[in-house]
């Protein structure tokens, strides 16, 4: 399961390489540009992930041939390419919709890859995220209620800001969930589940 940023990194890498072969530095740049969740990603984190995916049969690597007469460093550049097994693993990871997909570290990456995900899975992830935030909202409300007499004005405002941030995300998720339920089904893809009766 995808639990934290380090665990969601293989999903993000496989999704990028499914679009075509890339050098390691290009994988890092595109992760930063497209997914935003990996701004502090170091090569010391990325290359072990690439090696693990390669060891698992999800990637192959080839040394790029330099054109004759070009100036080159001593090390040749390595190009990573997804395998058929890697595509199958990517499909499995994309369809995971359990609690780990709703957490802060994984949700942003999962959302950025929603175009590749079946509507029912998208809806489960959105609803799970909403439920998780409603729990957080309740905890924050109780915390503010319990501690507001003990906090200075700035600490209290910091807690209120956190509460408003979570409320805002719940409202945003409500809009996404409504749009997802109304979206027409694509051919060959199961439609999103209808709202549950209350």
KASUL-V362092 format. One record per pair of residues at least 24 apart in sequence whose C-alpha atoms are under 10 Angstrom apart, sorted by the first residue. I is the first residue (numbers start at 1). GAP is how many residues later the second one is. D is the distance in Angstrom with one decimal. If there is no record, write none. Layout:
# KASUL-V362092
i->I gap->GAP d->D
i->I gap->GAP d->D
This chain:
# KASUL-V362092
i->1 gap->92 d->8.0
i->1 gap->95 d->7.4
i->1 gap->96 d->9.3
i->1 gap->97 d->8.1
i->1 gap->98 d->9.0
i->1 gap->99 d->6.5
i->1 gap->100 d->8.1
i->2 gap->91 d->8.1
i->2 gap->94 d->8.2
i->2 gap->95 d->9.5
i->2 gap->96 d->8.9
i->2 gap->97 d->9.0
i->2 gap->98 d->5.5
i->2 gap->99 d->6.3
i->2 gap->100 d->9.5
i->2 gap->101 d->9.1
i->2 gap->103 d->9.2
i->2 gap->104 d->6.8
i->2 gap->105 d->9.7
i->2 gap->108 d->9.8
i->3 gap->95 d->10.0
i->3 gap->96 d->8.5
i->3 gap->97 d->4.9
i->3 gap->98 d->7.2
i->3 gap->99 d->9.1
i->3 gap->100 d->7.3
i->3 gap->101 d->9.3
i->3 gap->102 d->7.6
i->3 gap->103 d->6.8
i->3 gap->104 d->9.9
i->4 gap->96 d->7.9
i->4 gap->97 d->9.2
i->4 gap->99 d->7.8
i->4 gap->100 d->8.2
i->4 gap->101 d->5.3
i->4 gap->102 d->6.0
i->4 gap->103 d->9.6
i->5 gap->32 d->8.1
i->5 gap->33 d->8.2
i->5 gap->36 d->9.7
i->5 gap->98 d->9.9
i->5 gap->99 d->9.0
i->5 gap->100 d->5.2
i->5 gap->101 d->6.2
i->5 gap->102 d->9.7
i->5 gap->104 d->8.9
i->6 gap->32 d->9.8
i->6 gap->35 d->9.7
i->6 gap->39 d->8.0
i->6 gap->40 d->9.3
i->6 gap->43 d->8.6
i->6 gap->99 d->8.9
i->6 gap->100 d->9.3
i->7 gap->42 d->9.4
i->7 gap->93 d->9.8
i->7 gap->98 d->9.3
i->7 gap->99 d->8.3
i->8 gap->29 d->10.0
i->8 gap->85 d->9.1
i->8 gap->92 d->9.6
i->8 gap->93 d->9.0
i->8 gap->97 d->7.9
i->8 gap->98 d->6.0
i->8 gap->99 d->9.3
i->8 gap->101 d->7.5
i->8 gap->102 d->8.5
i->9 gap->28 d->9.6
i->9 gap->29 d->8.5
i->9 gap->32 d->9.6
i->9 gap->36 d->9.1
i->9 gap->37 d->8.0
i->9 gap->40 d->7.4
i->9 gap->41 d->9.6
i->9 gap->97 d->9.0
i->9 gap->100 d->8.8
i->10 gap->36 d->9.1
i->10 gap->39 d->6.5
i->10 gap->40 d->7.9
i->10 gap->42 d->8.9
i->10 gap->43 d->7.3
i->10 gap->48 d->9.8
i->10 gap->79 d->9.8
i->10 gap->80 d->8.6
i->10 gap->83 d->9.1
i->11 gap->75 d->10.0
i->11 gap->78 d->8.6
i->11 gap->79 d->6.3
i->11 gap->80 d->9.4
i->11 gap->81 d->9.6
i->11 gap->82 d->6.4
i->11 gap->83 d->7.5
i->11 gap->95 d->9.8
i->11 gap->98 d->8.6
i->11 gap->99 d->8.7
i->11 gap->102 d->9.4
i->12 gap->25 d->9.9
i->12 gap->26 d->9.7
i->12 gap->78 d->9.0
i->12 gap->81 d->9.8
i->12 gap->82 d->9.8
i->12 gap->97 d->7.0
i->12 gap->98 d->8.5
i->12 gap->100 d->9.4
i->12 gap->101 d->8.3
i->13 gap->33 d->8.8
i->13 gap->36 d->8.5
i->13 gap->37 d->8.0
i->13 gap->40 d->9.1
i->13 gap->69 d->9.4
i->13 gap->77 d->9.3
i->14 gap->36 d->9.4
i->14 gap->39 d->8.6
i->14 gap->44 d->8.0
i->14 gap->45 d->8.4
i->14 gap->67 d->9.1
i->14 gap->68 d->6.9
i->14 gap->69 d->9.6
i->14 gap->72 d->6.9
i->14 gap->73 d->7.5
i->14 gap->75 d->8.4
i->14 gap->76 d->6.1
i->14 gap->77 d->9.6
i->14 gap->79 d->9.6
i->15 gap->67 d->9.2
i->15 gap->71 d->9.5
i->15 gap->72 d->8.5
i->15 gap->75 d->6.8
i->15 gap->76 d->9.2
i->15 gap->78 d->9.8
i->15 gap->79 d->9.0
i->15 gap->98 d->7.8
i->15 gap->101 d->9.0
i->16 gap->65 d->9.8
i->16 gap->66 d->9.2
i->16 gap->97 d->9.9
i->17 gap->42 d->8.7
i->17 gap->63 d->7.5
i->17 gap->64 d->6.1
i->17 gap->65 d->5.7
i->17 gap->66 d->9.4
i->17 gap->69 d->9.3
i->17 gap->70 d->9.3
i->18 gap->63 d->7.9
i->18 gap->64 d->6.1
i->18 gap->65 d->8.7
i->18 gap->66 d->9.7
i->18 gap->68 d->8.4
i->18 gap->69 d->6.9
i->18 gap->72 d->8.5
i->19 gap->62 d->9.4
i->19 gap->63 d->8.9
i->20 gap->60 d->8.8
i->20 gap->61 d->6.8
i->20 gap->62 d->7.8
i->21 gap->38 d->9.7
i->21 gap->39 d->9.5
i->21 gap->40 d->9.1
i->21 gap->41 d->9.9
i->21 gap->58 d->6.3
i->21 gap->59 d->5.4
i->21 gap->60 d->4.5
i->21 gap->61 d->7.2
i->22 gap->39 d->9.6
i->22 gap->56 d->8.4
i->22 gap->57 d->5.3
i->22 gap->58 d->5.4
i->22 gap->59 d->6.9
i->22 gap->60 d->9.6
i->23 gap->38 d->9.2
i->23 gap->39 d->9.7
i->23 gap->40 d->9.7
i->23 gap->41 d->9.1
i->23 gap->54 d->7.0
i->23 gap->55 d->5.8
i->23 gap->56 d->4.5
i->23 gap->57 d->6.1
i->23 gap->58 d->9.1
i->24 gap->26 d->8.3
i->24 gap->53 d->8.6
i->24 gap->54 d->7.2
i->24 gap->55 d->7.1
i->24 gap->56 d->7.2
i->25 gap->52 d->9.7
i->25 gap->53 d->9.7
i->25 gap->54 d->9.8
i->26 gap->53 d->9.6
i->27 gap->52 d->10.0
i->27 gap->53 d->9.0
i->31 gap->78 d->9.6
i->34 gap->75 d->9.4
i->34 gap->78 d->7.9
i->34 gap->79 d->9.8
i->35 gap->73 d->7.5
i->35 gap->74 d->6.0
i->35 gap->75 d->9.3
i->35 gap->76 d->9.2
i->35 gap->77 d->6.3
i->35 gap->78 d->8.7
i->36 gap->72 d->8.3
i->36 gap->73 d->8.2
i->36 gap->76 d->9.2
i->37 gap->68 d->7.8
i->37 gap->69 d->8.8
i->37 gap->70 d->9.7
i->37 gap->71 d->6.9
i->37 gap->72 d->6.7
i->37 gap->75 d->9.8
i->38 gap->67 d->10.0
i->38 gap->71 d->9.3
i->50 gap->30 d->8.2
i->53 gap->29 d->9.2
i->53 gap->33 d->8.0
i->54 gap->26 d->8.8
i->54 gap->27 d->9.4
i->54 gap->28 d->8.9
i->54 gap->29 d->9.2
i->54 gap->32 d->9.0
i->56 gap->29 d->8.8
i->56 gap->30 d->8.5
i->56 gap->33 d->10.0
i->57 gap->25 d->8.9
i->57 gap->26 d->7.1
i->57 gap->27 d->8.8
i->57 gap->28 d->6.5
i->57 gap->29 d->6.8
i->57 gap->32 d->9.8
i->58 gap->24 d->5.9
i->58 gap->25 d->5.3
i->58 gap->26 d->7.3
i->58 gap->27 d->5.4
i->58 gap->28 d->3.7
i->58 gap->29 d->7.4
i->58 gap->30 d->8.7
i->58 gap->31 d->7.4
i->58 gap->32 d->8.9
i->59 gap->24 d->5.3
i->59 gap->25 d->8.8
i->59 gap->26 d->8.3
i->59 gap->27 d->6.3
i->59 gap->28 d->9.4
i->60 gap->26 d->9.5
i->90 gap->26 d->9.9
i->91 gap->25 d->8.6
i->91 gap->26 d->8.4
i->93 gap->24 d->9.8
i->94 gap->24 d->8.6
i->94 gap->27 d->8.5
i->94 gap->28 d->9.5
i->95 gap->24 d->10.0
i->95 gap->25 d->9.3
i->95 gap->26 d->6.1
i->95 gap->27 d->8.5
i->95 gap->30 d->9.7
i->96 gap->25 d->7.5
i->96 gap->26 d->9.7
i->96 gap->28 d->9.6
i->96 gap->29 d->8.7
i->97 gap->24 d->6.0
i->97 gap->25 d->7.8
i->97 gap->26 d->9.0
i->97 gap->27 d->6.2
i->97 gap->28 d->5.4
i->97 gap->29 d->9.2
i->97 gap->31 d->8.3
i->98 gap->26 d->8.1
i->98 gap->27 d->7.3
i->98 gap->30 d->7.8
i->98 gap->31 d->9.9
i->99 gap->25 d->9.7
i->99 gap->26 d->8.1
i->99 gap->29 d->6.8
i->99 gap->30 d->8.1
i->99 gap->33 d->8.6
i->100 gap->25 d->9.4
i->100 gap->28 d->9.6
i->100 gap->29 d->9.7
i->101 gap->24 d->6.4
i->101 gap->25 d->9.3
i->101 gap->27 d->8.3
i->101 gap->28 d->8.0
i->102 gap->24 d->7.5
i->102 gap->25 d->8.7
i->102 gap->26 d->5.9
i->102 gap->27 d->4.6
i->102 gap->28 d->8.4
i->102 gap->29 d->9.1
i->102 gap->30 d->7.3
i->102 gap->31 d->9.3
i->103 gap->25 d->9.2
i->103 gap->26 d->7.1
i->103 gap->29 d->8.0
i->103 gap->30 d->9.5
i->104 gap->25 d->8.8
i->104 gap->28 d->9.9
i->104 gap->29 d->9.9
i->117 gap->72 d->9.6
i->118 gap->67 d->9.8
i->118 gap->68 d->9.4
i->118 gap->71 d->6.5
i->118 gap->72 d->7.1
i->118 gap->73 d->8.1
i->118 gap->74 d->8.2
i->119 gap->61 d->7.3
i->119 gap->62 d->8.6
i->119 gap->64 d->8.9
i->119 gap->65 d->9.8
i->119 gap->66 d->7.9
i->119 gap->67 d->9.0
i->119 gap->70 d->7.5
i->119 gap->71 d->6.8
i->119 gap->72 d->5.9
i->119 gap->73 d->4.9
i->119 gap->74 d->8.3
i->120 gap->60 d->9.1
i->120 gap->61 d->9.2
i->120 gap->69 d->9.1
i->120 gap->70 d->7.0
i->120 gap->71 d->6.4
i->120 gap->72 d->4.4
i->120 gap->73 d->6.1
i->120 gap->74 d->9.7
i->121 gap->69 d->9.8
i->121 gap->70 d->9.9
i->121 gap->71 d->7.9
i->121 gap->72 d->9.5
i->122 gap->54 d->9.9
i->122 gap->55 d->8.9
i->122 gap->58 d->8.0
i->122 gap->70 d->8.0
i->123 gap->53 d->8.9
i->123 gap->54 d->6.5
i->123 gap->55 d->9.5
i->123 gap->56 d->10.0
i->123 gap->57 d->6.8
i->123 gap->58 d->7.8
i->123 gap->68 d->9.8
i->123 gap->69 d->6.4
i->123 gap->70 d->7.6
i->123 gap->71 d->9.8
i->124 gap->53 d->9.4
i->124 gap->68 d->8.9
i->124 gap->69 d->8.9
i->125 gap->52 d->9.8
i->126 gap->44 d->10.0
i->126 gap->47 d->6.6
i->126 gap->48 d->8.6
i->126 gap->50 d->7.7
i->126 gap->51 d->6.5
i->126 gap->54 d->9.3
i->127 gap->43 d->10.0
i->127 gap->46 d->7.9
i->127 gap->47 d->8.6
i->127 gap->49 d->9.6
i->127 gap->50 d->7.2
i->129 gap->40 d->9.6
i->129 gap->41 d->8.6
i->129 gap->44 d->8.0
i->130 gap->36 d->9.7
i->130 gap->39 d->8.2
i->130 gap->40 d->5.9
i->130 gap->41 d->9.0
i->130 gap->42 d->9.4
i->130 gap->43 d->6.4
i->130 gap->44 d->7.8
i->130 gap->47 d->9.3
i->131 gap->39 d->8.8
i->132 gap->38 d->9.7
i->133 gap->33 d->6.5
i->133 gap->34 d->8.2
i->133 gap->36 d->8.0
i->133 gap->37 d->6.7
i->133 gap->40 d->9.8
i->134 gap->32 d->8.2
i->134 gap->33 d->8.3
i->134 gap->35 d->9.9
i->134 gap->36 d->7.4
i->136 gap->26 d->9.9
i->136 gap->27 d->8.6
i->136 gap->30 d->7.7
i->136 gap->31 d->9.7
i->137 gap->25 d->8.9
i->137 gap->26 d->6.3
i->137 gap->27 d->8.9
i->137 gap->28 d->9.5
i->137 gap->29 d->6.4
i->137 gap->30 d->7.1
i->137 gap->33 d->9.2
i->138 gap->25 d->9.2
i->139 gap->24 d->9.5
i->140 gap->24 d->10.0
i->140 gap->26 d->9.2
